[in-house]
Amino acid sequence: MPYSNFASMPCTLSRPAALLGERWTLLLLRQIFLGTRRFEDFQATMDISRSVLTDRLNVLLQENVLKRVPYHEDGRTRHEYRLTEKGRDLYPVLMALRTWGEKWMAPEEEESFHLHHRDCGGGVRAKVECTECAAELTARDVQVTAKQ
């Protein structure tokens, strides 16, 4: 089934999968959260072709995950890419994937960058919790019911 078909499924997991399921999209979002904003910088840090980068940026712009913001350089107006509120809301998703990747897919000898809370220096991780009691949850703690 093509990714585009996922976007029309009545499922709140399939629609984001249609948007984020292509590998370059997640890596592009990683770079944006790390502070990359300009087309040439994406290309240099990701080793991605211009056509693929243009396509992925356009999809994220169309979906209102990113916005283009003008800036002036060398007497020309150019654009950089910034996260919208919808885009910033993807941060916990990327952190959950990173946490899982660090645990299950990072070789022991591989050195990775670390994320720290600016205020206290503590580590960063994604957490799923109950909206009522704030208990941390696993899949075994959650009951699925039909929407009424």
C-alpha positions in Angstrom: 0.0 0.0 0.0 1.5 3.4 -0.9 2.1 6.0 1.9 -0.5 8.3 0.3 -3.2 5.8 1.1 -2.3 6.0 4.8 -3.3 9.7 4.8 -6.9 8.8 4.0 -7.3 6.0 6.6 -9.5 6.9 9.6 -6.7 6.3 12.1 -4.7 8.9 14.1 -1.6 6.8 13.7 -1.8 6.1 10.0 -2.1 9.8 9.0 1.1 10.8 10.8 2.8 7.7 9.4 1.9 9.0 5.9 3.6 12.4 6.7 6.6 11.1 8.8 7.1 7.7 7.4 9.7 8.6 4.8 13.2 8.4 6.2 14.4 11.8 5.0 11.5 13.5 6.7 12.4 12.3 10.2 16.1 13.2 9.6 15.1 16.6 8.3 13.0 17.2 11.5 16.0 16.1 13.6 18.2 18.7 11.9 15.6 21.4 12.4 15.3 20.7 16.1 19.1 20.8 16.3 19.0 24.3 14.9 19.5 23.9 11.1 17.3 26.4 9.2 18.8 27.1 5.8 18.5 24.9 2.6 22.3 24.8 2.0 22.9 23.8 5.6 20.4 20.9 5.4 22.1 19.7 2.3 25.6 19.9 3.8 24.7 18.2 7.1 22.5 15.5 5.7 24.1 14.7 2.3 20.7 14.8 0.7 20.0 15.7 -2.9 18.5 19.1 -3.8 15.4 17.5 -5.3 14.7 15.2 -2.4 15.3 18.0 0.1 13.0 20.4 -1.9 10.3 17.7 -2.0 10.4 17.0 1.8 10.5 20.7 2.7 7.5 21.4 0.5 5.5 18.6 2.1 6.3 19.9 5.6 5.3 23.4 4.4 2.1 22.2 2.9 1.2 20.3 6.1 2.0 23.5 8.2 4.8 21.7 10.1 7.2 24.4 8.8 7.0 28.0 7.7 9.3 30.0 5.5 10.8 33.1 7.1 12.6 35.7 5.0 16.1 36.9 5.9 18.6 39.2 4.1 22.1 38.1 3.2 24.5 39.7 0.6 21.8 42.2 -0.4 19.4 39.4 -1.3 16.2 38.2 0.4 16.4 34.5 1.1 14.3 32.1 3.2 14.9 29.9 6.2 12.7 27.2 7.6 11.2 27.4 11.0 8.9 25.1 13.0 5.3 26.1 13.4 3.3 25.1 16.6 2.3 21.9 14.8 6.0 21.2 14.0 7.1 21.9 17.6 4.5 19.5 18.8 6.5 16.7 17.1 9.4 17.1 19.6 8.1 14.4 22.0 7.7 12.1 19.0 11.3 12.5 17.9 12.5 12.2 21.5 10.6 8.9 21.9 12.2 7.5 18.7 15.6 8.7 19.9 15.2 7.1 23.3 14.1 3.8 21.7 17.0 4.0 19.3 19.5 4.7 22.0 18.3 1.7 24.0 17.9 -0.8 21.2 19.9 0.2 18.1 23.0 2.2 19.2 26.1 0.1 19.3 27.9 0.2 22.6 31.0 1.8 21.2 29.1 4.4 19.2 29.3 7.9 20.7 26.2 9.9 20.3 25.3 13.5 21.4 23.6 14.0 24.7 20.5 16.1 25.5 20.3 18.0 28.8 17.7 20.1 30.5 19.0 23.7 30.3 17.9 24.6 33.9 19.2 21.6 35.9 21.4 19.6 33.6 19.3 16.4 33.8 18.9 14.0 30.9 16.0 14.2 28.5 13.5 11.4 27.7 10.0 11.0 26.4 7.4 9.8 28.8 3.8 8.5 28.4 1.6 9.4 31.4 -2.0 9.3 32.6 -3.8 12.7 32.1 -5.6 12.3 35.5 -3.0 10.9 38.0 0.3 11.5 36.0 1.4 7.9 36.5 3.9 6.8 33.9 2.4 4.2 31.6 3.4 1.3 29.5 1.3 -0.5 26.8 0.2 -3.0 29.5 -1.3 -0.2 31.6 -3.6 1.1 28.8 -7.0 -0.2 27.9 -8.4 0.5 24.4 -12.1 1.3 24.1 -14.2 2.3 21.1 -14.9 6.0 20.7 -18.5 6.9 21.6 
